[in-house]
């Protein structure tokens, strides 16, 4: 659904600020697609790209009635790489719109470069609270929601369930910190652990052991993509799923 909104937003942008010129010449307008296309988070980026290209193909290679050429780049889950490939797409490849952007650090890096070059960015997933505030740019359009709403909802759920002691876990980057900060703000009980792991970490055995020793009523986690799959599998294997329910903001 988010990708459909992104495609619709791009179609609207094309018809409003670039449509007349592109349709008159019938030359493809170049769109840069920047996403996590390798490593453990590749399934998310690949799904975004597949969904985007499905709509382009269904429209006969056009968006908003304008022929488009999509050039994709892998951010490799690194903000500095996202900035570099965005600079390449703009200066070397001549793209006029950039989209994709799965994770917030890469989205923020791309928006910064694109804004400096006055290139429009349609973000279909990765966002931060700051993007809706002090870092808002006239060249960015975000089709996804503010994800912290999920953690706020689950904090209310934890309160209603009567949980008094909870452990928190998330990747150590902007969205992970935002998720846990929002949860802590609303949760009325005691936070026993607040654990941040590297965004690329796949083995959570040490952290799960720490949580087990704390004996919380429940565990609140935010682990997107393959991280969430690995965490839930390892959590169940450790036997905690039967005694300490895991509330996963990304999967709920």
C-alpha positions, 0 to 999 in steps of 0.5 A: 500500500505504501508503495502504491502511494509512492507511485501515485505521488510520483505520477502526480509529480510528473504530471505537475512539474515535469509532465508537459516537457516529458510528454512533448518530447516523449523522452523517458524521465529518469527516476533513481531508486535507492534502497537496501538491495543487499545483505540481511535487509535486502528482502525489504528493498527488493520488495519495494523495487518489485512493487514499484516496477510492477506498477511501471510495467502495468502502465506500459513504462509510464507514470502519470502518462510520462515515460520513465526510466528507473535506475536503481542503486544499493545503499548497502544499509550505509548512510554514506553510501546512500549519499554517494549513490544519490550524488551519482544519480543526480550529477552523472545519470541526470535523475529528476526524482528519487524514491525507494528508501527503506531505512531512515538513516539512508532516507535522511542522507538521500534527502540532504543531498537531493535538497542541495541539488533541488531534486524531488524525493518520494520516500516510501518507507524510511522516516524520522520524527525530525523529517516531519519537523526541523529537518522537513524539506520542500523537496521531500514527500513521505508516503508512509506513516510516522512509525512511532505510532505503532510503539505508542499503541503497543505501550497502551496495550502493555498498560492495559495488560497490566505489565509492570516490568518490561525489557526493550530492544531495538537496533541502534539507529534513529528509528530504533531509538524513536520507537523505544523513546515513544514506548517509554514515554507512554508505558506506566511500568518499569523498564528493566533493560534498554538494549540497542544492537548494531543494525546489521547484528543477526545473533541476539543470544547474549541480549536474550540471555540478559533479558531472561535474567531480568525476568520481565513481564514482557519484552518490547522490540523493534526489529525490521526485516530479517532482524525481526525474523531472527530475533523471534526465532532465537527468542522462541528457541531460548524458551522465553516465548512461553513465559515472557511474551514478545511484543514486536512493533514491526510485526504487530 
